[in-house]
Amino acid sequence: MYLEFSRDGFLNAREIRVQVHRGIVLLWGVVPRWRDFNRAQTDAMRAGAAYVRNQLRIRGQPAG
């Protein structure tokens, strides 16, 4: 998963945490923009995730 993130020159993944279990990917942490939120999910699917649970927060936005 991290390899897919590192290949994406448009994704700021410094504060993204990843957990994978049986094809299900959990993303959490903080990203600077909505674009990074969406790209992380797309990259996880591209890497072979069966399902992505995206719990990333956008810096400066309220949680929830």
N, C-alpha and C positions, 0 to 999 in steps of 0.2 A: 504494500500500500504506500509506504513512504517513498518507494522508488517512483511510483506513478506521480506522487505529489512533487517530487524533486524534478521530474521531467517537464512539469508544467511551469513554464517561465512566467506565466501570468498569475500564479497562485501564491499568495503570501501564507505559507503553512507553518511559520515559526511556532505558533502557539496552539496548533491543532494536535490533539491526542487521539489515538486510534486504538480500538479494541476489536478483534475479529474472533468470532466463534461460529463454526459451522456455516460459513458463508454470510453471516450477518455481521455488518460493520457498524460499530458505534463510533460516532465522531463527537468530540466535545472539546471545549476550549474557547478561545476568543480569536476572531478574525477582524481585520480593520474595515471591511466593506461587504455589502451584500454579494458583490461579484465573487468574493472569496468563499462565502457561504455556499453559493451555488456550484462553483467550480470544484470544491472539495467533494461534494456529493457526486457530481458527474465523474470525477476522476476515480472515486471509489467504485462506481459501477463499471467504469472502463477497465478497472483492474480485476474485475470478476466477482464483485459482491452480488449475492442473491438479493439482498435487501440492505438498505442504508438507513440507520436511525440517526438523523442529523440533529444533534443537540448543541450545535455551535451557537455562540452569542456574537453579535456584532458590537464591536467596541463603541461605547457611547449610547447604545440602545438599551432600554429597560429589558430585563429578563422576562421571559414568558411570552 
